Amino acid sequence: MNSRNRLGHRQIPLNALASWSTYASQIVAAFLVTPIIVRGLGDQRYGVWSLVESVLAYLTLLDFGLTASVVRYVARFEATEESDRRNRVFSTCLCVFGAVGVVAFGIAAGLGAAAPYLFRLPPELIAEARWMFFLLGTNLALGLPLSVYLNVLFGLGRYPTSATIRLSYLALGSILSVVVIRRGGGLIALGCLITAVNTAQNLTLAWAVHRCLPDLRLSASLVDWSTFRDIRGYSLRAFLIGLGTQVTFQTDAIVIGAFLSPGAIAFFAIGSRLVNYSKSLFTSVMGVLTPTFSAMEARGETEAIRGLTLTVSRYVLWGALPVQIGLIALGRPFLSLWIGPRYAEASYATLVILSVPLALSMTLATGVRVLYGTGRLEWYTRAVIAEAVSNLILSTALASPMGIEGVAWGTTIPNLAFNVALMIHTCRVLDVGLWEYARGVFLRPILLGATLACGWGAVLSLEAEPSTWPSLLATGGCGLSAYGFIALVVEFGPRSLTRVIRSRLRALTQETRRSRPDWGGPSI
């Protein structure tokens, strides 16, 4: 196998760690920078920013799922050492994305011109909204073709390399954003900064790819219809799933902008982003399961797929439940300390509503990886589209009578129904009874999670909500420590847990003794 190919089994944990660290760092950066941006821009301008981001997020779908094809075919042709076919995929996709980027910029410019007629924008913010569409449209037009390089790195399994570059520019962009806001910069200044930093990051990723693959070539002679036709079939379902997901989780801001106001978007976005950040902590590492399930299916290891799915699903639920319970029980004081009491009052209900399906959806993400790994995406594609349509209809219907809480329910209700249907379908694919699946995955974590919820509820009922970061961290930390210890004992058993701890301590002691320097002097 080509030595450049980094997709061996030993690389999977490192790749998962690199992927997770990137998302976790983005969450930390958002936690630190978001309050500064919200206060610096104000409700209306922050709402305009969120609105423009949500609208332009749809334009990323213009890749028609080809980014997934880049990852797959680069990995495949590197493994088989077919550099010519790999170069054809690279050149064809970069050419297609270049054309798509031009189209995306034209659409963004047109939306900027029509923004006053499409959304309820305050007159004094119309010019800034148009500039944001122009600037972020430029960012998208450049980012679409250059995103091929990031996906080439993923195809090579070079997650640590991509993580190093992305984390460096994340730190740079976060620092410069704070500087811009502190010096009185507004939407236009932030738009220019985002475009410049993202373009520099993509160019650095391109440089890294050519360092890893010196023989990678971009040539018009390598762009052909047959290559595009080969990769298009795989990308179609990925595109439809991406479209449905985008409608489900990016439509809310557009609905609020059409029926309510930019200020309302700001209050909704704060609660929504907290939930999305929590999801990304889990989904960022789930992708490494796809090739694992694919290889197991190729070897006919049906029973192993079933066992691994149940085990990983339960592990995810152990981690997701305290996050969901924490958002609901401690979300109000967290928002108050993070953004301010006014935002906590306006955003907390949205946060709670959107948190309702969190643990369930994260647990079932393992089943989704099974469907991707085994290529059984027909049902999943239809289900995602059905959820998206239901979300759009229900959110639109509830926006005017219930405000942002109605839009949140319009997202949560279809998502709950979708996840219940996904659980039933996953059981059928795995040939597992529904009760067996529920007992093996949900029973013990839910019982302990209910205890944690009662404990936090009792603490908050006996004394006032935490009003300082130390008191909030103490309340959350005590509950999580007890939950984590009991979860380990319940999952592994006291004897197994004790045996593992002793084994780790013994190994650590032996390693310390081996690493102790021998001075070679006489003993005393």
C-alpha positions, 0 to 999 in steps of 0.5 A, a space after each residue: 500500500 502507498 506509504 502516503 495513505 494514512 487510512 490504516 486502523 492505527 491512524 483512526 484514533 489519531 484522526 478521530 482525536 484531530 477531528 474532535 479537537 478541531 470542533 472542540 476548539 471552535 466551540 471554545 472560540 465561539 464561547 469566548 468571542 460570541 458575547 463580545 460580538 453580540 454586545 459589540 454589534 447589538 441585537 439587530 446587526 447580529 441578527 442580520 449577520 446570522 440571517 445572511 449566514 443562514 441564507 448563504 449556507 444553502 449555496 454550499 449545496 451547489 457542490 451537489 455532494 461532490 466533496 464526499 466523492 473527493 474524499 472517497 475517490 482520493 482515498 481509493 486511488 491512493 490505496 491502488 496507486 492510480 495517480 492519473 485517476 486521482 488527478 482526474 478526479 481532482 482536476 474535474 472537481 476543482 473545475 466544477 467547483 470553480 464554475 459553481 463558485 461563480 454561480 454562487 457569487 451571482 446568487 449572493 449578489 442578487 440576494 443582496 440586491 433583493 434583501 429589503 424585499 425578502 426580509 424585514 430589515 431596518 432601513 438603516 441596516 439595508 446597506 450593511 446587509 447588502 455588503 454582507 451578502 457581497 462579502 460572504 458571497 465572495 468568501 463562498 465563491 473562493 471557498 467552494 473550489 478551494 475546499 477541494 484541497 481540504 477534502 483531499 487531505 481527508 481522503 489521504 487521512 491527514 486529519 492532524 495536518 488539516 487540524 493544525 492549519 485550521 486551528 491556527 487560523 481559528 486562533 488568528 481569526 478569533 483574535 482579529 475579530 475581537 480587535 475589530 469589535 473593540 475598535 468599533 468595527 461593524 458588519 462590513 469590517 467583520 465580513 472583510 476579515 472573515 473573507 481574508 482569513 478563510 481565503 488565507 486558510 484555504 491557500 495554506 491547505 492547498 500548499 499542504 496538499 501539494 507538499 503531501 502529493 508532489 505529483 498532484 496535477 491540475 490540468 484542463 486536459 484531465 477534466 473529462 465528462 466520464 470522470 464527472 459521471 463516475 463520481 456524480 452517482 455516489 454524490 447524488 444521495 449525499 447531496 439530497 441528504 445534505 439538502 434535507 439537513 440544511 433545510 432542517 437546521 438552517 431554515 429557522 433564521 430565514 423563517 424568523 427573518 421573513 415573519 419576525 425581525 432580525 433582532 428575534 434571529 439573534 435571540 433564537 441563534 444563541 440557543 440554537 448554536 449552543 445545541 449545535 455546538 453540543 452536537 458537534 462534540 459527538 458528530 465530529 468523531 462519528 465519521 471514522 466509524 463509516 469505513 469501519 462498518 464498511 470493512 466489517 460488512 465486506 468481511 461478512 461480520 454481521 454479528 460484529 456490526 450489531 454488537 459494535 453498534 449497540 455498544 457505541 450507541 450506549 457509550 454515546 448516550 452516556 455522554 450525551 445525556 448529561 449534556 442535554 440535562 445540563 442545557 435544560 437544568 443549567 442553561 438559564 444561569 449559563 446564558 445569563 453569565 455568558 451573554 447577559 440576563 436579557 438574552 437568557 430571558 429571551 433565549 432560554 425557552 428556545 434552548 430547552 425546546 431544541 435540546 429535547 431530541 439531543 441525546 436521542 439524535 446523538 445516540 442514533 448517529 451510530 446507526 446512521 454511520 451503519 447506513 453510510 458504511 453499508 451503503 443503505 441510504 435509500 430509506 435515510 435519504 427519503 426520511 431526511 427529506 420528509 423531516 425537512 419538508 415537515 420542519 419548513 411547513 411547521 416552523 412557518 405555521 407556528 412563527 407568527 402565533 408563537 414567535 421564536 418558540 414556535 419556530 423551535 417547536 417546528 424543528 423539534 417535533 419533526 426531528 423527534 418523529 424522524 429519530 423514532 423512525 430511524 431507531 425502528 429502521 436501524 433495528 430492522 437493518 441490524 436484525 435486532 428487536 426494538 425492545 432488545 435495542 432499547 434495553 441494551 442502549 437506553 435503559 441504564 443511561 436513562 435511569 442514571 440520567 434521571 437521577 442526575 436531573 433530580 439532583 440538579 433540580 433539587 439543588 436549584 430548588 433549594 437555593 438560588 440559581 448560580 450567579 457566578 462562574 465558580 458557583 455554576 461550575 461547582 454545581 455542574 461539576 459535582 453532578 457530573 463527577 458523581 454521574 461519571 463515576 457511577 456510569 463507569 461502575 454501571 457500565 464496566 462493573 466494580 471489579 472490571 473497573 478496579 482491574 483496569 485502574 490497577 493495570 493502568 497504574 502498574 503500567 505507569 509505574 513500570 514506565 516511570 521506572 524504565 524512564 528513570 535515568 541511570 547515573 551509573 554511580 556507586 550505590 550508597 
